[in-house]
């Protein structure tokens, strides 16, 4: 985590030009120098400059006329473009963080399942002291139907780990965070008695999380 997503070159150029318009460095009515000059200034290709100017023209910041270059139209439009760009960047950042968190959760789930498997195979887990497991049925009235294990934050909410889901004649072993709950499912979990009780309460809850 903590990586920085750098916008495409043409987006950076468009943002820089919009900033100069918003600050008055490029006043309304002024002409922006040619693409070849800008390409040299920003050390990019003329096509990259063209895309940046086209974007600003679409946002009504400038007006691009064939054979005549670009003319600054509106500082207010430039400020709106900058604000929209920042909001879009925030959304991209949140989506990236969510993707990273889901990946971390999947890795953590895998480690938990590996640890449980090792414990169950351990010679110290004798037949007289088996690793405790519980079954929790999912009633048709549960408001959690169709919700995924990850979405419900099942482990965080209960302290119990789902090792399988029985669905009719099918058994889903080690269901991942994207597995969804359906009426008639039976959740097989491991954990403490308190965790099992918390799982029962979660599934039977009348309130949608």
C-alpha positions in Angstrom: 0.0 0.0 0.0 1.0 3.6 -0.1 1.7 3.6 -3.9 1.1 6.8 -5.8 -0.9 6.7 -9.0 0.6 9.2 -11.5 -1.9 10.5 -14.1 -1.2 10.2 -17.8 1.1 12.9 -19.3 -1.7 14.6 -21.2 -3.8 14.8 -17.9 -0.8 16.3 -16.1 -0.4 18.9 -18.9 -4.1 19.7 -18.9 -4.1 20.2 -15.2 -1.0 22.4 -15.3 -2.5 24.6 -18.0 -5.8 24.8 -16.1 -3.9 25.9 -13.1 -2.2 28.6 -15.0 -5.5 29.8 -16.4 -7.1 29.7 -12.9 -4.2 31.8 -11.5 -4.4 34.3 -14.3 -1.0 33.5 -15.7 -2.9 32.7 -18.9 -5.7 35.4 -18.9 -9.0 34.9 -20.7 -8.7 35.9 -24.4 -5.0 35.2 -24.5 -3.6 32.8 -27.1 -1.7 29.7 -26.0 1.4 29.1 -28.0 1.7 26.3 -30.6 1.8 22.6 -29.9 5.4 22.2 -31.0 6.5 24.8 -28.5 4.5 23.2 -25.7 5.7 19.7 -26.7 9.3 21.0 -26.2 8.4 22.7 -22.9 6.8 19.6 -21.4 9.2 17.2 -23.2 6.3 15.2 -24.7 5.1 14.5 -28.3 2.8 17.1 -30.1 0.1 14.4 -30.0 0.2 14.4 -26.2 -0.2 18.2 -26.2 -3.1 17.9 -28.6 -4.9 15.5 -26.3 -4.4 17.8 -23.3 -5.8 20.8 -25.3 -8.7 18.7 -26.6 -9.6 17.8 -23.0 -9.5 21.5 -21.9 -11.6 22.4 -24.9 -14.2 19.8 -24.0 -14.3 21.4 -20.5 -14.8 24.9 -22.0 -11.5 26.1 -20.5 -10.1 26.9 -23.9 -11.2 27.1 -27.5 -9.2 25.2 -30.1 -9.5 26.4 -33.7 -7.9 24.7 -36.7 -4.9 26.7 -38.0 -5.4 29.3 -35.3 -4.2 27.6 -32.1 -5.9 27.7 -28.7 -7.5 30.7 -27.0 -8.3 30.9 -23.2 -12.1 31.0 -22.6 -12.8 30.9 -18.9 -10.9 30.9 -15.6 -14.1 29.7 -13.8 -14.2 26.6 -16.1 -10.5 26.0 -15.3 -11.2 26.1 -11.6 -14.1 23.7 -12.0 -11.9 21.3 -14.0 -9.3 21.4 -11.3 -11.9 20.6 -8.6 -13.4 17.8 -10.6 -10.0 16.3 -11.3 -9.2 16.3 -7.6 -12.5 14.6 -6.7 -11.8 12.0 -9.4 -8.3 11.5 -8.0 -9.8 10.9 -4.5 -12.2 8.3 -5.9 -9.4 6.5 -7.7 -7.4 6.5 -4.6 -10.2 5.0 -2.5 -10.9 2.3 -5.1 -7.2 1.4 -5.1 -7.2 1.2 -1.3 -10.3 -1.0 -1.4 -8.7 -3.3 -3.9 -5.5 -3.6 -1.8 -7.5 -4.2 1.4 -9.5 -7.0 -0.3 -6.3 -8.6 -1.5 -4.9 -8.4 2.1 -8.1 -9.9 3.5 -7.9 -12.8 1.0 -4.3 -13.4 2.0 -5.2 -13.3 5.7 -8.1 -15.6 5.1 -5.7 -18.1 3.4 -3.3 -17.9 6.4 -6.1 -18.5 8.9 -7.3 -21.5 6.9 -3.7 -22.9 6.7 -3.3 -22.5 10.4 -6.6 -24.2 11.1 -5.7 -27.1 8.8 -2.3 -27.5 10.6 -4.0 -27.5 14.0 -6.5 -30.1 12.9 -3.7 -32.3 11.7 -1.5 -31.8 14.8 -0.9 -34.9 16.9 -1.8 -32.8 19.9 -5.4 -32.4 18.6 -6.4 -35.9 19.8 -9.7 -37.5 19.3 -10.6 -36.7 22.9 -9.9 -33.0 22.3 -10.9 -32.2 18.7 -10.7 -28.7 17.3 -14.1 -27.2 18.2 -16.4 -26.7 15.2 -20.0 -25.5 15.0 -22.8 -25.5 12.5 -25.0 -22.4 12.0 -28.1 -22.7 9.7 -29.0 -19.7 7.6 -32.8 -19.2 7.9 -34.9 -17.9 5.0 -35.7 -14.8 7.1 -32.1 -13.7 7.5 -31.5 -10.2 6.1 -28.0 -11.3 5.2 -29.1 -13.5 2.3 -27.1 -12.7 -0.9 -24.4 -10.9 1.1 -20.8 -12.1 0.8 -18.6 -13.3 3.7 -16.2 -10.4 3.1 -18.9 -7.9 2.9 -20.3 -9.1 6.3 -16.8 -9.0 7.8 -17.7 -12.3 9.3 -14.5 -13.0 11.1 -14.1 -9.5 12.3 -17.7 -9.4 13.6 -17.8 -12.8 15.3 -14.2 -14.1 15.8 -15.3 -17.4 14.0 -13.8 -18.7 10.8 -16.0 -20.3 8.2 -14.3 -23.6 7.0 -17.2 -24.8 4.9 -20.7 -24.1 3.7 -23.2 -26.9 3.1 -25.7 -26.1 0.4 -28.0 -29.0 -0.3 -25.8 -31.9 -1.4 -22.9 -29.6 -2.1 -20.1 -28.7 0.3 -18.1 -25.6 -0.3 -14.7 -26.0 1.4 -12.7 -23.0 2.5 -15.1 -20.4 1.0 -13.4 -17.2 0.2 -14.6 -13.6 1.0 -16.7 -13.5 -2.2 -18.8 -16.5 -1.2 -22.5 -15.5 -0.7 -25.0 -16.8 1.9 -28.3 -18.3 0.7 -31.4 -19.6 2.5 -31.0 -23.2 3.7 -27.2 -22.9 3.8 -25.4 -24.4 6.8 -22.3 -22.6 7.9 -19.5 -24.8 9.4 -17.2 -22.7 11.5 -14.4 -23.1 14.0 -13.8 -20.9 17.0 -14.8 -20.5 20.7 -18.3 -21.0 22.0 -18.6 -17.2 22.2 -17.7 -16.9 18.6 -20.3 -19.5 17.6 -22.9 -17.6 19.6 -21.9 -14.4 17.9 -22.3 -16.1 14.5 -25.8 -17.3 15.4 -26.7 -13.8 16.5 -25.3 -12.3 13.3 -27.2 -14.6 11.0 -30.4 -14.2 12.9 -30.1 -10.5 13.2 -33.1 -8.5 12.1 -31.0 -5.5 11.1 -29.0 -5.3 7.8 -25.4 -4.5 8.4 
